Amino acid sequence: MNSPAPAHTLRLVLGDQLNPQHSWFQQVDAQVVYVLMEVRQETDYVLHHAQKILAIFAAMRDLARQLRGAGHRVRYVALDDASNRQSIPDNLTALAAHYGAHQVQWQQPDEWRLDTQMQDWARAQPLTCTVVDSEHFLTARGDLATQMRGRSQWLMEHFYRPMRRRYRVLMDADGQPEGGQWNFDHDNRKPWPGTPPEPADWRPTHDHRALWDMLLRCGVKSFGEPQADAVRWPLNRAEALACLEAFITHALPHFGDYEDAMASQ
C-alpha cells in the first residue's frame, strides 16, 4: 500500500459534534485530514440504548460522506476496521504517525470524561495539540461560573433571564419579557383530554440493518429495541431542521398547555 500524502494537521470530529456548519469546514485544505472514528471505548463505557448507537454511527458516516463530497480529506475508522485500536487516544497516536502530522486539533468535548482523557493524552504528545470551540452552544464554557459567582443559589432563572436579554428572545422593545412576565409555568400543567389529537410522527425513517449487523458481529452490548429497519432519528442537519420546522408548525401551538402532561397511550 502506498503511503498517504503527508498531513500537517489531524482534526478529530467526535460523535456529539457533527456540525457541518462549524468554521473548520468552511475552507478545503489538502494539509488537513478530518478523523471520525467508531470505537469500543465509546460503545462500552456504559450501556447505551441500541437506537442511540445506531443513530450516532449513522450520522457520523453521513457527515463523512458530506465532507468528502465537499472536497475535504477524511479518514473514517469503522468499528470493524482491522487497524482500529478501539480507543480515541490510541487511534490518534497511530494516525498522527501514519500521516506524519505535526498537530492534532479537536473541538471541546461535551463530556468531562472525554475532556479529561484528551487533555491527558495531549500532555504526553510531542505534537502541537489544540482545542477549539465546538460552536454549538450560545455560551462559552466559563460563562455560567462567571454569571453565578457570589450567588448562594443557582437557579435556572438566574441563567435564562440574562440570556434572553442578551439575545433578545421573546423580549419587547422596552427590554421587558413578551406577555409581561418571564414564565407561564402555572399555565403549563393542564392534563391532556385527548384533544387536540397528537401530531403525526414527522421523523424520517432509515434502514440501518447493515450497521446493526456489524454491531452484533463486533459484540457491542446495548439495551432496548433497535428497530434497525426503521430507525426514526434524523441522520443530518437537514433532516433535523425539517423536524424542527414540523414541530414549530404542528406541535408548538399546543405545546405550552400540555408540556407537562403524560398519557398512558
N, C-alpha and C positions, 0 to 999 in steps of 0.2 A: 504494500500500500504506500502510495506517495505521501510524504509529509505535507501537512496543510500549510497554506500560506501563513507566515507569522502574523500574530495579532498583538497590537500594543496593549489593548485593554479587553478584559473579560467583564461583562456586565451581567450579574445574576438577577434573574426575574423570578421571584418567589410566587407560590401558588395563590397567595392572597393579594397579589399586586399586579393583576392582569389588566392594566390600564393602557390601552393603545394610544391614549391622549397624552401620556407622560412626555415631558420635554425631551427625554432620551431619544425618542423615536422620530423627532421632527427632522432629523438630518441623517442621511446614509453615510456611513464611514467604513471603508473597507478594512480599517485597522481595529474595528470593534467587533467582537463576537458576543452575541446575546446567548446566555446559557439558561435553559429551563431544564429542570430535572425532576423525575418521579423517583422517590427514594423511600425505602422501608423505614428510615428514620421518621418520616412524616406520617406514614400509614400506621405505624406500630406504637408510637409513644403513648397513645391512649386508644381505646376502642372507638371507632367512628361509625356513623351511620353509612350504610352501603351507598346510598344516593349522594352523600357528601363527597365520598372518594371519587365516584363516577363523574360528578359534576365538575369537580376541580380538575381532575386529569383531562377530561374532555375539553374544558375551557383553556387549559394550558396548551393542548395540542392545536386548538383553533387559533390561539394567539400566535403560536409559532408559524402556522400557515400564513397568517396575515403579515407577519414581519418578513417572512421570506418573499411574499408577493410584493412587498414594498421595496425590496432590494437589500434588506439587511442580512448580515451573516448570522446564522442561528445554529447553535449546537443543542439538539434536543436529546436528552438522556432518558430513554424509556425505562420502565421498571425492570423489564426483562432483558435489557442490553447486557451482553457478556462483560463489558468493561465497567458496568455500574457498580460502584463500591458501596452503594446504599446509604451513604451519609453525605450531607452537603459539604462539609469541610474536606472530606477525603476526595470527593469528586472534583472540587475546586482546585485542590493541590495538584491532582493529576492533569486536569485540563489546562491549568496555567503552564505546567511544564510542556504539555503536548503542543500548545500554540506558541510557546515562547513569549508569553505575555509579561509585560512589565508592571501592570497594575490590575487590580480587581476592584470593581465597584458593585455596590448593592444599595437598594432602597431600604430605608429604615423599616425593620420588621415590625409588624403589629403585635407580636408576642414577645414578652420578656424572655422566654426560654430561648427563642431563636436569636434575639438581640444579643444576649449574653454569649451564646455559642459563637456567633460570628465575630464578636469583639475578641474573645479568647483566641480564636483561630488567627485573626489579623495580627495580634501581638507576636505570634510565633513565625510570621512570614517575612522573607527578605523582600517581598513585593511591596509596592505602594498600595495601600488599601484605603478606599474612600467610601463613606456612607453619604447618600443623598436623600433628600426628602422624597417621600412616596407620592406626594402631591394629590392625595385623595382624602385629606382632612382639611377643614376650614381653619383649624388652629395648628400652631406649631407644637412640638412635643412639650415644651416647658410652659406653655401659656396657662394651663389650668393651675399649676403650682403658684405661678405669679399672681393669678387672679384670686386665689383663695388664701394667699399669705396673710396671716394675722387673724383669720376668722376662727371662731370657736366651733362653728358648724359649717359643714359643706353641704349645701342644698342645691338641687337642680335649678331652682330659681336664681341662685347666685351666678350660675353659668349662662342660662339661656337668655336672660334679660339683656345682659351686655352684648351677647351675640346677635340678638335681634336688632339691637340698636346699631351695632357695627355694620351689619349687612342689610339693614332696613327691611327686615322680614315682617310683614303684617304690621307695619307702622304707618301712622298718618303723617301729614305734612308738618304737624307740630311736634313730632317726635314721641307721640303717645301711641299706645297699642290700639290697633283697629278694634272697634267694638267697645272701647272704653275700659277694658280690663285685660290683664295679662293671660289669664287662662279661664277656661269654662269647664273645669273638671266636674263641677256639680251637675252639669247638664249632660255628661257623657256616661251616665250609669243606667241607662234605660235597658230593661230586658227586651230582647228581640221577640216580637209576637209572631214572627213568620212572614211578615210583610214589612218593607218591600222584599221581594224574593232575593235570595243570594245571587250575585252576579255570576255569569258563566265563567268557567276557568279559561282565561285567555292565554295561559302559558303555552309555549311551543312544546312539541313532542320530539324527542330524539331517540334513535335506536343505538344504544351503547352495548349491545350484546357482545361484540367482539372485544371491547375493552373489559367487560365484566369477565369474560372467559380468561383473559390474560391475568386479571387479578386473582382469579381462583387458581390458575396454574401456579402462580407465584406464592400461593399460600397466605394471602392477605386476609386477616380476620376482620369481621365487621358485624354490625347488628342491623336489624330492620330489613325490609323487603327492597331489593334493588330495583325491581320493575325495569330491568335493563332494556327491555324492548320499547319502553315508552317513558323515558325519563323526562320530567316536565320542567326542568330548571333551565334558564337561559344559558346559552353557550357563549355569548359575547356581548359586547356593549350595545350593539344594535338591537339585539333581542331584549336586553334588559330595559332599554329605553322604550321599546314598544310596550312592554309590560307596565312600565311606569305610566305611560300615556293612557293605557287601558284602565289602570287603577284610578287615575285622576278623572277620567270621563265617566266610568261606570260605578265606582265604589265610593269615591271621596264624598259625593253629595250626602251620603247617609252615614259616613264613617264616624263622625263625631258622636252621633246619637248612640251608636251601638258598639263603639270600640272596646268596651269592657264586657260586653255580653258574650255568653257561651251558650251553645246549643248542643243537645245530645246527638243530633244527626251530623 
